[in-house]
Amino acid sequence: MKKIVLMASLAALPLGLAGCDKKTEAPKAEASADAMGDMAMPAEVKHGKGTGTVTAIDPAKGTVALDHGEIAELQWPAMKMGFAAKPEVLKDVKVGDKVQFEIDWDGKAGTVTAIGMEP
């Protein structure tokens, strides 16, 4: 029995020692303005145009919800969605209005940049 335990221990020894050979990493320097060129930048903002119906407005929060049709530039199907918008963009629209709008999409959130009554 002692011989089996000794053999198993000797077989496991190289595996245990393999983890001890890791080198310590040097502390990383803080990013400088020169290093900014190597950093990944945010995704490109895409611009789209659409038409839809205003389903909610909250000027205090700067949001508008739209039930919109397809937006080809963003490859979006028709859907209901909320967006950020500056209060001055929302001043002339109300819930139920059929509108045409422009939107900037950064890959995570959309901002309505222009909105007006549908012709």
ABEGO torsion letter per residue (X at the ends): XAAAAAAAAAAAAAAAAAAAABBBBBBBBBBBAAAAAABBBBBBBBBBBBBBBBABBBAAAGBBBBBBBBBAAAGBBBBBBBBBBBAAAAAABBBGBBBBBBBBBAGABBBBABBBBBX
